[in-house]
């Protein structure tokens, strides 16, 4: 098994160019550094340095292994520093981007609770249904619905089992009736969401016992690029919406909305906290993730 101390001495020796200089830096004897390198070479079954009486240079295998060794050391040091800082009071400013409906009606009280627990931390909340670019936009983290195959950022789960549900107000159902099937949605006024000019009027539903989904074409006179507006229209009795359960669960619990066709599973809408890179997981980001995961995962 590779020892961390041997790995650190390998990186130090590569930087210094000699066993004696690396030994002086580490307050060791040259023989101890040489023994550590030989032990690492034996563990890896490769030759890391080409040695002569006057020079020491990395072999081709050593050149290729060096960045991996450096990354391991950097990660271990970062983990140590983060553990030391986790017990300290959170401070600084955290920039958060979130969808409109979730942000206004679910996150606002939760973020207030989080900040009261960390009074030295400042929060900056950006609400928009436009997809935030965590690499270009001035945010530390973004909270997003949906799955993503993009491996360029890290997605931490908040509510992986969340799904969309069909909902309408009791007043709308009293006036227009309960749709008995998915096909009956075509005869109802459906409230639509749009983004970048695209109208999302094709609602997908999983097919029980199959990996495929069924698409239902719907229509309606009202559409908005703000998901919170769509929810408010639904509560006002303007039609049927297809929304994330997290966004509407409070309205359902209060009787303002009713879930339609509850036996029909809705499209998955997992919720994630997005961060550009794992190395950017500050104590504030990690504690925010743990806090929201505990609250929203329920």
C-alpha atoms as an extended CHARMM CRD file, in Angstrom:
* protein
*
       298  EXT
         1         1  UNK       CA              0.0000000000        0.0000000000        0.0000000000  PROA      1               0.0000000000
         2         2  UNK       CA              1.3210000000        3.4280000000       -0.9520000000  PROA      2               0.0000000000
         3         3  UNK       CA              2.1790000000        5.5760000000        2.0620000000  PROA      3               0.0000000000
         4         4  UNK       CA              1.1810000000        9.2190000000        2.1040000000  PROA      4               0.0000000000
         5         5  UNK       CA              4.6270000000       10.1930000000        3.4950000000  PROA      5               0.0000000000
         6         6  UNK       CA              6.3590000000        8.4330000000        0.6020000000  PROA      6               0.0000000000
         7         7  UNK       CA              4.0740000000       10.1380000000       -1.8900000000  PROA      7               0.0000000000
         8         8  UNK       CA              4.8240000000       13.5520000000       -0.3610000000  PROA      8               0.0000000000
         9         9  UNK       CA              8.5720000000       12.9140000000       -0.4870000000  PROA      9               0.0000000000
        10        10  UNK       CA              8.2960000000       11.8630000000       -4.1430000000  PROA      10              0.0000000000
        11        11  UNK       CA              6.6180000000       15.1710000000       -5.0210000000  PROA      11              0.0000000000
        12        12  UNK       CA              9.1470000000       17.1160000000       -2.9410000000  PROA      12              0.0000000000
        13        13  UNK       CA             12.1030000000       15.3120000000       -4.5400000000  PROA      13              0.0000000000
        14        14  UNK       CA             10.7460000000       15.9450000000       -8.0360000000  PROA      14              0.0000000000
        15        15  UNK       CA             10.5030000000       19.6490000000       -7.2110000000  PROA      15              0.0000000000
        16        16  UNK       CA             13.9590000000       19.8460000000       -5.5970000000  PROA      16              0.0000000000
        17        17  UNK       CA             15.8040000000       17.6970000000       -8.1160000000  PROA      17              0.0000000000
        18        18  UNK       CA             17.8660000000       15.8260000000       -5.5460000000  PROA      18              0.0000000000
        19        19  UNK       CA             17.5170000000       13.6110000000       -2.4930000000  PROA      19              0.0000000000
        20        20  UNK       CA             19.7340000000       15.8760000000       -0.3760000000  PROA      20              0.0000000000
        21        21  UNK       CA             17.6980000000       19.0370000000       -1.0590000000  PROA      21              0.0000000000
        22        22  UNK       CA             14.4190000000       17.2070000000       -0.4410000000  PROA      22              0.0000000000
        23        23  UNK       CA             15.8630000000       15.8090000000        2.7980000000  PROA      23              0.0000000000
        24        24  UNK       CA             16.8800000000       19.2830000000        4.0070000000  PROA      24              0.0000000000
        25        25  UNK       CA             13.3980000000       20.6400000000        3.2380000000  PROA      25              0.0000000000
        26        26  UNK       CA             11.7490000000       17.7700000000        5.1260000000  PROA      26              0.0000000000
        27        27  UNK       CA             14.3040000000       17.7950000000        7.9700000000  PROA      27              0.0000000000
        28        28  UNK       CA             15.3240000000       14.2170000000        7.1670000000  PROA      28              0.0000000000
        29        29  UNK       CA             18.5020000000       12.3910000000        6.1900000000  PROA      29              0.0000000000
        30        30  UNK       CA             19.1230000000       11.8180000000        2.4470000000  PROA      30              0.0000000000
        31        31  UNK       CA             19.0700000000        8.0830000000        3.0940000000  PROA      31              0.0000000000
        32        32  UNK       CA             15.5720000000        8.3220000000        4.5250000000  PROA      32              0.0000000000
        33        33  UNK       CA             14.3100000000       10.1130000000        1.4110000000  PROA      33              0.0000000000
        34        34  UNK       CA             16.0410000000        7.6000000000       -0.8530000000  PROA      34              0.0000000000
        35        35  UNK       CA             14.4820000000        4.7270000000        1.0990000000  PROA      35              0.0000000000
        36        36  UNK       CA             11.0200000000        6.2950000000        0.7990000000  PROA      36              0.0000000000
        37        37  UNK       CA             11.3710000000        6.6530000000       -2.9880000000  PROA      37              0.0000000000
        38        38  UNK       CA             12.5880000000        3.0660000000       -3.3280000000  PROA      38              0.0000000000
        39        39  UNK       CA              9.6380000000        1.8790000000       -1.2240000000  PROA      39              0.0000000000
        40        40  UNK       CA              7.1980000000        3.8180000000       -3.4200000000  PROA      40              0.0000000000
        41        41  UNK       CA              8.7870000000        2.4210000000       -6.5760000000  PROA      41              0.0000000000
        42        42  UNK       CA              8.4480000000       -1.0730000000       -5.1570000000  PROA      42              0.0000000000
        43        43  UNK       CA              4.7810000000       -0.4920000000       -4.2880000000  PROA      43              0.0000000000
        44        44  UNK       CA              4.0450000000        0.8560000000       -7.7720000000  PROA      44              0.0000000000
        45        45  UNK       CA              6.3760000000       -1.6010000000       -9.5560000000  PROA      45              0.0000000000
        46        46  UNK       CA              7.8250000000        1.2200000000      -11.6860000000  PROA      46              0.0000000000
        47        47  UNK       CA             11.0080000000        3.2740000000      -11.7850000000  PROA      47              0.0000000000
        48        48  UNK       CA             10.1790000000        6.8900000000      -10.8840000000  PROA      48              0.0000000000
        49        49  UNK       CA             13.6720000000        8.4260000000      -11.0540000000  PROA      49              0.0000000000
        50        50  UNK       CA             16.6780000000        7.7950000000      -13.2660000000  PROA      50              0.0000000000
        51        51  UNK       CA             19.6890000000        8.1010000000      -10.9400000000  PROA      51              0.0000000000
        52        52  UNK       CA             23.3610000000        8.7450000000      -11.5970000000  PROA      52              0.0000000000
        53        53  UNK       CA             26.2210000000        9.9480000000       -9.4220000000  PROA      53              0.0000000000
        54        54  UNK       CA             25.6870000000       13.5400000000      -10.6150000000  PROA      54              0.0000000000
        55        55  UNK       CA             22.0000000000       13.8500000000      -11.5430000000  PROA      55              0.0000000000
        56        56  UNK       CA             18.5170000000       12.7880000000      -10.6580000000  PROA      56              0.0000000000
        57        57  UNK       CA             15.6800000000       13.0760000000      -13.1410000000  PROA      57              0.0000000000
        58        58  UNK       CA             12.1560000000       11.7560000000      -13.4880000000  PROA      58              0.0000000000
        59        59  UNK       CA             11.6090000000        8.7970000000      -15.7730000000  PROA      59              0.0000000000
        60        60  UNK       CA              8.7540000000        8.8240000000      -18.2700000000  PROA      60              0.0000000000
        61        61  UNK       CA              6.6570000000        6.8630000000      -15.7550000000  PROA      61              0.0000000000
        62        62  UNK       CA              7.5920000000        9.3540000000      -13.0440000000  PROA      62              0.0000000000
        63        63  UNK       CA              6.5590000000       12.3100000000      -15.2220000000  PROA      63              0.0000000000
        64        64  UNK       CA              3.1590000000       10.7170000000      -15.8720000000  PROA      64              0.0000000000
        65        65  UNK       CA              2.6360000000        9.7690000000      -12.2180000000  PROA      65              0.0000000000
        66        66  UNK       CA              3.6520000000       13.1230000000      -10.7290000000  PROA      66              0.0000000000
        67        67  UNK       CA              0.4160000000       15.1020000000      -11.4240000000  PROA      67              0.0000000000
        68        68  UNK       CA             -1.6660000000       12.3260000000       -9.8570000000  PROA      68              0.0000000000
        69        69  UNK       CA              0.5090000000       12.2630000000       -6.7760000000  PROA      69              0.0000000000
        70        70  UNK       CA              0.3110000000       16.0520000000       -6.4990000000  PROA      70              0.0000000000
        71        71  UNK       CA             -3.4930000000       15.9620000000       -6.8160000000  PROA      71              0.0000000000
        72        72  UNK       CA             -3.7800000000       13.3760000000       -4.0330000000  PROA      72              0.0000000000
        73        73  UNK       CA             -1.6560000000       15.4950000000       -1.7140000000  PROA      73              0.0000000000
        74        74  UNK       CA             -3.5970000000       18.6580000000       -2.5700000000  PROA      74              0.0000000000
        75        75  UNK       CA             -6.9110000000       16.9240000000       -1.8830000000  PROA      75              0.0000000000
        76        76  UNK       CA             -5.7210000000       15.5310000000        1.4480000000  PROA      76              0.0000000000
        77        77  UNK       CA             -4.4520000000       18.9440000000        2.5160000000  PROA      77              0.0000000000
        78        78  UNK       CA             -7.7180000000       20.5580000000        1.4160000000  PROA      78              0.0000000000
        79        79  UNK       CA             -9.6920000000       17.9700000000        3.3790000000  PROA      79              0.0000000000
        80        80  UNK       CA             -7.5840000000       18.6160000000        6.4750000000  PROA      80              0.0000000000
        81        81  UNK       CA             -8.0740000000       22.3790000000        6.1670000000  PROA      81              0.0000000000
        82        82  UNK       CA            -11.8000000000       22.0150000000        5.6680000000  PROA      82              0.0000000000
        83        83  UNK       CA            -12.1490000000       19.8120000000        8.7390000000  PROA      83              0.0000000000
        84        84  UNK       CA            -10.3190000000       22.4340000000       10.7580000000  PROA      84              0.0000000000
        85        85  UNK       CA            -12.5830000000       25.1720000000        9.4440000000  PROA      85              0.0000000000
        86        86  UNK       CA            -15.8760000000       23.2760000000        9.7460000000  PROA      86              0.0000000000
        87        87  UNK       CA            -16.0450000000       23.9420000000       13.4590000000  PROA      87              0.0000000000
        88        88  UNK       CA            -15.4710000000       27.6590000000       12.9670000000  PROA      88              0.0000000000
        89        89  UNK       CA            -18.3050000000       30.1510000000       12.4930000000  PROA      89              0.0000000000
        90        90  UNK       CA            -19.2800000000       30.4840000000        8.8420000000  PROA      90              0.0000000000
        91        91  UNK       CA            -18.4600000000       33.9070000000        7.4260000000  PROA      91              0.0000000000
        92        92  UNK       CA            -18.2040000000       35.6620000000        4.0890000000  PROA      92              0.0000000000
        93        93  UNK       CA            -20.7230000000       35.8480000000        1.2570000000  PROA      93              0.0000000000
        94        94  UNK       CA            -22.4540000000       32.9580000000       -0.4900000000  PROA      94              0.0000000000
        95        95  UNK       CA            -24.0800000000       33.5740000000       -3.8950000000  PROA      95              0.0000000000
        96        96  UNK       CA            -26.9750000000       31.2050000000       -4.6590000000  PROA      96              0.0000000000
        97        97  UNK       CA            -29.0570000000       30.8350000000       -7.8370000000  PROA      97              0.0000000000
        98        98  UNK       CA            -32.4270000000       29.0600000000       -7.7190000000  PROA      98              0.0000000000
        99        99  UNK       CA            -35.6520000000       28.6250000000       -9.7580000000  PROA      99              0.0000000000
       100       100  UNK       CA            -38.3580000000       31.2230000000       -9.2000000000  PROA      100             0.0000000000
       101       101  UNK       CA            -41.1180000000       29.1260000000       -7.6340000000  PROA      101             0.0000000000
       102       102  UNK       CA            -38.8250000000       27.0290000000       -5.4570000000  PROA      102             0.0000000000
       103       103  UNK       CA            -36.8480000000       30.0950000000       -4.4040000000  PROA      103             0.0000000000
       104       104  UNK       CA            -39.7880000000       32.3050000000       -3.4170000000  PROA      104             0.0000000000
       105       105  UNK       CA            -42.0310000000       29.7430000000       -1.7730000000  PROA      105             0.0000000000
       106       106  UNK       CA            -39.7260000000       27.0430000000       -0.4180000000  PROA      106             0.0000000000
       107       107  UNK       CA            -36.1610000000       28.3170000000       -0.1020000000  PROA      107             0.0000000000
       108       108  UNK       CA            -36.8350000000       31.7670000000        1.3540000000  PROA      108             0.0000000000
       109       109  UNK       CA            -37.8340000000       30.5580000000        4.8450000000  PROA      109             0.0000000000
       110       110  UNK       CA            -35.1850000000       27.8280000000        4.7820000000  PROA      110             0.0000000000
       111       111  UNK       CA            -32.4040000000       30.2410000000        3.8680000000  PROA      111             0.0000000000
       112       112  UNK       CA            -33.6010000000       32.5930000000        6.5920000000  PROA      112             0.0000000000
       113       113  UNK       CA            -33.3200000000       29.7620000000        9.0990000000  PROA      113             0.0000000000
       114       114  UNK       CA            -29.8710000000       28.8320000000        7.7820000000  PROA      114             0.0000000000
       115       115  UNK       CA            -28.5680000000       32.3960000000        8.0380000000  PROA      115             0.0000000000
       116       116  UNK       CA            -29.9040000000       32.8340000000       11.5770000000  PROA      116             0.0000000000
       117       117  UNK       CA            -27.8280000000       29.8050000000       12.5360000000  PROA      117             0.0000000000
       118       118  UNK       CA            -24.7760000000       31.4660000000       10.9260000000  PROA      118             0.0000000000
       119       119  UNK       CA            -25.1440000000       35.2120000000       11.5540000000  PROA      119             0.0000000000
       120       120  UNK       CA            -21.7210000000       36.0900000000       10.1470000000  PROA      120             0.0000000000
       121       121  UNK       CA            -22.6230000000       34.5920000000        6.7570000000  PROA      121             0.0000000000
       122       122  UNK       CA            -24.1620000000       36.8170000000        4.0720000000  PROA      122             0.0000000000
       123       123  UNK       CA            -26.4460000000       35.2860000000        1.4230000000  PROA      123             0.0000000000
       124       124  UNK       CA            -27.1120000000       36.6350000000       -2.0710000000  PROA      124             0.0000000000
       125       125  UNK       CA            -30.0740000000       34.9350000000       -3.7630000000  PROA      125             0.0000000000
       126       126  UNK       CA            -30.6770000000       35.1300000000       -7.5070000000  PROA      126             0.0000000000
       127       127  UNK       CA            -34.0800000000       33.8720000000       -8.6420000000  PROA      127             0.0000000000
       128       128  UNK       CA            -34.6730000000       32.9560000000      -12.2830000000  PROA      128             0.0000000000
       129       129  UNK       CA            -35.9680000000       30.0400000000      -14.3110000000  PROA      129             0.0000000000
       130       130  UNK       CA            -33.1630000000       30.6360000000      -16.7950000000  PROA      130             0.0000000000
       131       131  UNK       CA            -30.4890000000       27.9620000000      -16.4160000000  PROA      131             0.0000000000
       132       132  UNK       CA            -27.5810000000       29.4980000000      -14.5150000000  PROA      132             0.0000000000
       133       133  UNK       CA            -24.0740000000       28.9340000000      -15.8980000000  PROA      133             0.0000000000
       134       134  UNK       CA            -22.1030000000       28.1870000000      -12.7360000000  PROA      134             0.0000000000
       135       135  UNK       CA            -18.8310000000       28.7920000000      -14.6010000000  PROA      135             0.0000000000
       136       136  UNK       CA            -19.6710000000       32.2130000000      -16.0700000000  PROA      136             0.0000000000
       137       137  UNK       CA            -22.3410000000       33.7040000000      -13.8180000000  PROA      137             0.0000000000
       138       138  UNK       CA            -21.3240000000       35.2600000000      -10.4620000000  PROA      138             0.0000000000
       139       139  UNK       CA            -22.7210000000       32.4550000000       -8.2740000000  PROA      139             0.0000000000
       140       140  UNK       CA            -21.1280000000       29.9480000000       -5.9310000000  PROA      140             0.0000000000
       141       141  UNK       CA            -23.8690000000       27.3190000000       -6.2160000000  PROA      141             0.0000000000
       142       142  UNK       CA            -27.0380000000       26.7880000000       -8.2350000000  PROA      142             0.0000000000
       143       143  UNK       CA            -30.0810000000       24.7710000000       -7.2470000000  PROA      143             0.0000000000
       144       144  UNK       CA            -31.6220000000       22.9820000000      -10.2320000000  PROA      144             0.0000000000
       145       145  UNK       CA            -34.3020000000       20.4980000000      -11.1190000000  PROA      145             0.0000000000
       146       146  UNK       CA            -33.6800000000       17.6190000000      -13.4840000000  PROA      146             0.0000000000
       147       147  UNK       CA            -30.9350000000       15.1560000000      -14.3080000000  PROA      147             0.0000000000
       148       148  UNK       CA            -27.8380000000       16.1910000000      -16.1890000000  PROA      148             0.0000000000
       149       149  UNK       CA            -25.2600000000       14.1870000000      -18.0930000000  PROA      149             0.0000000000
       150       150  UNK       CA            -22.8470000000       17.1520000000      -17.9490000000  PROA      150             0.0000000000
       151       151  UNK       CA            -19.7420000000       15.9030000000      -16.1610000000  PROA      151             0.0000000000
       152       152  UNK       CA            -18.1070000000       19.3480000000      -16.1140000000  PROA      152             0.0000000000
       153       153  UNK       CA            -19.7260000000       20.2300000000      -12.7870000000  PROA      153             0.0000000000
       154       154  UNK       CA            -20.6240000000       18.4200000000       -9.5820000000  PROA      154             0.0000000000
       155       155  UNK       CA            -24.3050000000       17.7780000000       -8.7670000000  PROA      155             0.0000000000
       156       156  UNK       CA            -25.0870000000       17.0080000000       -5.1230000000  PROA      156             0.0000000000
       157       157  UNK       CA            -28.5290000000       15.4580000000       -4.5160000000  PROA      157             0.0000000000
       158       158  UNK       CA            -31.0850000000       17.3910000000       -2.4770000000  PROA      158             0.0000000000
       159       159  UNK       CA            -34.3030000000       15.5260000000       -3.3040000000  PROA      159             0.0000000000
       160       160  UNK       CA            -33.4840000000       12.7100000000       -5.7570000000  PROA      160             0.0000000000
       161       161  UNK       CA            -36.9490000000       11.1310000000       -5.5510000000  PROA      161             0.0000000000
       162       162  UNK       CA            -38.9080000000       14.2740000000       -6.3860000000  PROA      162             0.0000000000
       163       163  UNK       CA            -41.4280000000       14.0370000000       -9.2590000000  PROA      163             0.0000000000
       164       164  UNK       CA            -43.8720000000       16.2080000000      -11.1290000000  PROA      164             0.0000000000
       165       165  UNK       CA            -47.5710000000       15.9630000000      -10.3150000000  PROA      165             0.0000000000
       166       166  UNK       CA            -50.7390000000       17.0490000000      -12.0790000000  PROA      166             0.0000000000
       167       167  UNK       CA            -52.5590000000       19.6060000000       -9.9560000000  PROA      167             0.0000000000
       168       168  UNK       CA            -55.6210000000       21.8690000000      -10.1460000000  PROA      168             0.0000000000
       169       169  UNK       CA            -57.6650000000       23.9270000000       -7.7100000000  PROA      169             0.0000000000
       170       170  UNK       CA            -60.9140000000       22.6220000000       -6.1790000000  PROA      170             0.0000000000
       171       171  UNK       CA            -62.7100000000       25.5010000000       -7.9180000000  PROA      171             0.0000000000
       172       172  UNK       CA            -61.4430000000       24.5110000000      -11.3550000000  PROA      172             0.0000000000
       173       173  UNK       CA            -62.3980000000       20.8780000000      -10.7950000000  PROA      173             0.0000000000
       174       174  UNK       CA            -65.8720000000       21.8710000000       -9.6310000000  PROA      174             0.0000000000
       175       175  UNK       CA            -66.3870000000       23.8620000000      -12.8070000000  PROA      175             0.0000000000
       176       176  UNK       CA            -64.6210000000       21.6650000000      -15.3810000000  PROA      176             0.0000000000
       177       177  UNK       CA            -64.5370000000       18.2270000000      -13.8130000000  PROA      177             0.0000000000
       178       178  UNK       CA            -61.7690000000       15.7990000000      -12.9380000000  PROA      178             0.0000000000
       179       179  UNK       CA            -59.9290000000       14.3580000000      -15.9900000000  PROA      179             0.0000000000
       180       180  UNK       CA            -60.3840000000       10.5670000000      -15.7550000000  PROA      180             0.0000000000
       181       181  UNK       CA            -57.3410000000        9.7250000000      -17.9160000000  PROA      181             0.0000000000
       182       182  UNK       CA            -54.2230000000       11.3300000000      -19.3450000000  PROA      182             0.0000000000
       183       183  UNK       CA            -55.9360000000       11.5570000000      -22.7370000000  PROA      183             0.0000000000
       184       184  UNK       CA            -58.6360000000       13.7240000000      -21.1570000000  PROA      184             0.0000000000
       185       185  UNK       CA            -56.0130000000       16.4360000000      -20.4950000000  PROA      185             0.0000000000
       186       186  UNK       CA            -56.3790000000       17.4460000000      -24.1490000000  PROA      186             0.0000000000
       187       187  UNK       CA            -59.8760000000       18.7050000000      -23.3830000000  PROA      187             0.0000000000
       188       188  UNK       CA            -58.7950000000       20.8620000000      -20.4330000000  PROA      188             0.0000000000
       189       189  UNK       CA            -57.1940000000       24.2620000000      -20.0700000000  PROA      189             0.0000000000
       190       190  UNK       CA            -53.5700000000       23.5150000000      -19.2180000000  PROA      190             0.0000000000
       191       191  UNK       CA            -51.1780000000       26.1030000000      -17.8100000000  PROA      191             0.0000000000
       192       192  UNK       CA            -47.8840000000       26.1320000000      -19.6790000000  PROA      192             0.0000000000
       193       193  UNK       CA            -44.3170000000       27.1000000000      -18.9390000000  PROA      193             0.0000000000
       194       194  UNK       CA            -41.9930000000       28.5150000000      -21.5580000000  PROA      194             0.0000000000
       195       195  UNK       CA            -38.2580000000       29.1350000000      -21.7560000000  PROA      195             0.0000000000
       196       196  UNK       CA            -36.3100000000       30.9990000000      -24.4530000000  PROA      196             0.0000000000
       197       197  UNK       CA            -39.4490000000       31.1180000000      -26.5810000000  PROA      197             0.0000000000
       198       198  UNK       CA            -40.0250000000       27.3650000000      -26.3660000000  PROA      198             0.0000000000
       199       199  UNK       CA            -43.4620000000       26.3420000000      -25.1170000000  PROA      199             0.0000000000
       200       200  UNK       CA            -43.4520000000       23.2060000000      -22.9870000000  PROA      200             0.0000000000
       201       201  UNK       CA            -46.8010000000       21.8060000000      -24.1370000000  PROA      201             0.0000000000
       202       202  UNK       CA            -45.7610000000       18.1450000000      -24.3440000000  PROA      202             0.0000000000
       203       203  UNK       CA            -46.0420000000       16.5460000000      -20.9340000000  PROA      203             0.0000000000
       204       204  UNK       CA            -44.1950000000       13.2580000000      -20.3870000000  PROA      204             0.0000000000
       205       205  UNK       CA            -45.3220000000       10.5030000000      -18.0390000000  PROA      205             0.0000000000
       206       206  UNK       CA            -43.4980000000        7.2530000000      -17.1750000000  PROA      206             0.0000000000
       207       207  UNK       CA            -45.0970000000        4.0270000000      -18.3690000000  PROA      207             0.0000000000
       208       208  UNK       CA            -45.4740000000        1.4950000000      -15.5600000000  PROA      208             0.0000000000
       209       209  UNK       CA            -43.1670000000       -1.4860000000      -15.9680000000  PROA      209             0.0000000000
       210       210  UNK       CA            -41.3260000000        0.0300000000      -18.9430000000  PROA      210             0.0000000000
       211       211  UNK       CA            -38.3190000000        2.2560000000      -19.5080000000  PROA      211             0.0000000000
       212       212  UNK       CA            -40.1990000000        4.4040000000      -21.9840000000  PROA      212             0.0000000000
       213       213  UNK       CA            -42.4350000000        7.3870000000      -21.3280000000  PROA      213             0.0000000000
       214       214  UNK       CA            -45.6960000000        8.5900000000      -22.7960000000  PROA      214             0.0000000000
       215       215  UNK       CA            -46.1060000000       12.1140000000      -24.1530000000  PROA      215             0.0000000000
       216       216  UNK       CA            -49.4080000000       13.9810000000      -23.9800000000  PROA      216             0.0000000000
       217       217  UNK       CA            -49.8890000000       17.0860000000      -26.1110000000  PROA      217             0.0000000000
       218       218  UNK       CA            -51.7340000000       19.7400000000      -24.0880000000  PROA      218             0.0000000000
       219       219  UNK       CA            -52.9010000000       23.2890000000      -24.7520000000  PROA      219             0.0000000000
       220       220  UNK       CA            -54.1500000000       26.3290000000      -22.9100000000  PROA      220             0.0000000000
       221       221  UNK       CA            -54.5100000000       30.1000000000      -23.2210000000  PROA      221             0.0000000000
       222       222  UNK       CA            -52.0020000000       30.9810000000      -20.4680000000  PROA      222             0.0000000000
       223       223  UNK       CA            -48.2240000000       30.5250000000      -20.4610000000  PROA      223             0.0000000000
       224       224  UNK       CA            -45.3450000000       32.1580000000      -18.5840000000  PROA      224             0.0000000000
       225       225  UNK       CA            -41.5680000000       31.9330000000      -18.3180000000  PROA      225             0.0000000000
       226       226  UNK       CA            -41.9360000000       32.2400000000      -14.5230000000  PROA      226             0.0000000000
       227       227  UNK       CA            -42.8750000000       28.9560000000      -12.8410000000  PROA      227             0.0000000000
       228       228  UNK       CA            -44.2230000000       30.8010000000       -9.8150000000  PROA      228             0.0000000000
       229       229  UNK       CA            -46.7560000000       32.5470000000      -12.0640000000  PROA      229             0.0000000000
       230       230  UNK       CA            -47.9130000000       29.1680000000      -13.3790000000  PROA      230             0.0000000000
       231       231  UNK       CA            -48.4200000000       27.9410000000       -9.8050000000  PROA      231             0.0000000000
       232       232  UNK       CA            -50.3650000000       31.0910000000       -8.8580000000  PROA      232             0.0000000000
       233       233  UNK       CA            -52.6110000000       30.6950000000      -11.9060000000  PROA      233             0.0000000000
       234       234  UNK       CA            -53.2920000000       27.1170000000      -10.8460000000  PROA      234             0.0000000000
       235       235  UNK       CA            -54.2700000000       28.1690000000       -7.3170000000  PROA      235             0.0000000000
       236       236  UNK       CA            -56.5230000000       30.8630000000       -8.8530000000  PROA      236             0.0000000000
       237       237  UNK       CA            -58.4480000000       28.1770000000      -10.7700000000  PROA      237             0.0000000000
       238       238  UNK       CA            -57.2200000000       29.0130000000      -14.2660000000  PROA      238             0.0000000000
       239       239  UNK       CA            -56.4010000000       25.4380000000      -15.2620000000  PROA      239             0.0000000000
       240       240  UNK       CA            -54.3040000000       22.3020000000      -14.7610000000  PROA      240             0.0000000000
       241       241  UNK       CA            -50.5290000000       22.4310000000      -14.2450000000  PROA      241             0.0000000000
       242       242  UNK       CA            -47.7830000000       19.8210000000      -14.2240000000  PROA      242             0.0000000000
       243       243  UNK       CA            -45.4310000000       20.9020000000      -11.4590000000  PROA      243             0.0000000000
       244       244  UNK       CA            -42.6870000000       19.6810000000       -9.1580000000  PROA      244             0.0000000000
       245       245  UNK       CA            -44.1180000000       18.1580000000       -5.9860000000  PROA      245             0.0000000000
       246       246  UNK       CA            -41.7570000000       20.2330000000       -3.8250000000  PROA      246             0.0000000000
       247       247  UNK       CA            -43.1880000000       23.4280000000       -5.3390000000  PROA      247             0.0000000000
       248       248  UNK       CA            -46.8400000000       22.5510000000       -4.6750000000  PROA      248             0.0000000000
       249       249  UNK       CA            -46.8460000000       20.2960000000       -1.6250000000  PROA      249             0.0000000000
       250       250  UNK       CA            -47.7010000000       23.1880000000        0.7300000000  PROA      250             0.0000000000
       251       251  UNK       CA            -50.6690000000       24.1650000000       -1.4670000000  PROA      251             0.0000000000
       252       252  UNK       CA            -51.8690000000       20.5490000000       -1.5500000000  PROA      252             0.0000000000
       253       253  UNK       CA            -51.5340000000       20.2270000000        2.2260000000  PROA      253             0.0000000000
       254       254  UNK       CA            -53.5290000000       23.4580000000        2.6820000000  PROA      254             0.0000000000
       255       255  UNK       CA            -56.2790000000       22.3240000000        0.2970000000  PROA      255             0.0000000000
       256       256  UNK       CA            -55.5800000000       25.0340000000       -2.2690000000  PROA      256             0.0000000000
       257       257  UNK       CA            -54.6160000000       22.4130000000       -4.8520000000  PROA      257             0.0000000000
       258       258  UNK       CA            -55.5980000000       18.8080000000       -5.5480000000  PROA      258             0.0000000000
       259       259  UNK       CA            -53.3980000000       16.1030000000       -7.0890000000  PROA      259             0.0000000000
       260       260  UNK       CA            -55.0080000000       14.5970000000      -10.2120000000  PROA      260             0.0000000000
       261       261  UNK       CA            -54.6260000000       10.9680000000      -11.2690000000  PROA      261             0.0000000000
       262       262  UNK       CA            -52.4880000000       10.1270000000       -8.2140000000  PROA      262             0.0000000000
       263       263  UNK       CA            -52.0350000000        6.5420000000       -9.4270000000  PROA      263             0.0000000000
       264       264  UNK       CA            -50.1620000000        7.8660000000      -12.4770000000  PROA      264             0.0000000000
       265       265  UNK       CA            -46.4820000000        8.5170000000      -11.6240000000  PROA      265             0.0000000000
       266       266  UNK       CA            -45.1520000000       11.8160000000      -12.8570000000  PROA      266             0.0000000000
       267       267  UNK       CA            -41.9340000000       12.6310000000      -14.6430000000  PROA      267             0.0000000000
       268       268  UNK       CA            -38.8680000000       12.5130000000      -12.3490000000  PROA      268             0.0000000000
       269       269  UNK       CA            -37.6970000000       15.9610000000      -11.2560000000  PROA      269             0.0000000000
       270       270  UNK       CA            -34.6910000000       15.3450000000       -8.9800000000  PROA      270             0.0000000000
       271       271  UNK       CA            -33.3550000000       18.4180000000       -7.2370000000  PROA      271             0.0000000000
       272       272  UNK       CA            -29.6110000000       19.0690000000       -7.0350000000  PROA      272             0.0000000000
       273       273  UNK       CA            -27.1780000000       21.5920000000       -5.6810000000  PROA      273             0.0000000000
       274       274  UNK       CA            -24.7030000000       22.3790000000       -8.4670000000  PROA      274             0.0000000000
       275       275  UNK       CA            -21.1160000000       23.4400000000       -7.8430000000  PROA      275             0.0000000000
       276       276  UNK       CA            -18.4740000000       24.0450000000      -10.5380000000  PROA      276             0.0000000000
       277       277  UNK       CA            -15.8360000000       21.8520000000       -8.8950000000  PROA      277             0.0000000000
       278       278  UNK       CA            -15.4750000000       19.7430000000       -5.7690000000  PROA      278             0.0000000000
       279       279  UNK       CA            -12.5410000000       21.8880000000       -4.6620000000  PROA      279             0.0000000000
       280       280  UNK       CA            -14.9450000000       24.8100000000       -4.3380000000  PROA      280             0.0000000000
       281       281  UNK       CA            -16.8720000000       23.0570000000       -1.5670000000  PROA      281             0.0000000000
       282       282  UNK       CA            -16.3030000000       25.6450000000        1.1190000000  PROA      282             0.0000000000
       283       283  UNK       CA            -17.6090000000       24.9440000000        4.6450000000  PROA      283             0.0000000000
       284       284  UNK       CA            -20.5800000000       27.2130000000        3.8330000000  PROA      284             0.0000000000
       285       285  UNK       CA            -21.4380000000       25.2340000000        0.6880000000  PROA      285             0.0000000000
       286       286  UNK       CA            -21.1300000000       21.8790000000        2.4390000000  PROA      286             0.0000000000
       287       287  UNK       CA            -23.2430000000       22.9550000000        5.4040000000  PROA      287             0.0000000000
       288       288  UNK       CA            -25.8730000000       24.5270000000        3.1360000000  PROA      288             0.0000000000
       289       289  UNK       CA            -26.0870000000       21.2780000000        1.1700000000  PROA      289             0.0000000000
       290       290  UNK       CA            -26.4860000000       19.1930000000        4.3350000000  PROA      290             0.0000000000
       291       291  UNK       CA            -29.1260000000       21.5960000000        5.6740000000  PROA      291             0.0000000000
       292       292  UNK       CA            -31.2260000000       21.6750000000        2.4680000000  PROA      292             0.0000000000
       293       293  UNK       CA            -30.8680000000       17.9470000000        1.9080000000  PROA      293             0.0000000000
       294       294  UNK       CA            -32.2590000000       17.2810000000        5.3920000000  PROA      294             0.0000000000
       295       295  UNK       CA            -35.1880000000       19.6850000000        4.8670000000  PROA      295             0.0000000000
       296       296  UNK       CA            -36.0670000000       19.0110000000        1.2200000000  PROA      296             0.0000000000
       297       297  UNK       CA            -35.2890000000       15.2970000000        1.2090000000  PROA      297             0.0000000000
       298       298  UNK       CA            -38.3350000000       14.7050000000        3.3810000000  PROA      298             0.0000000000
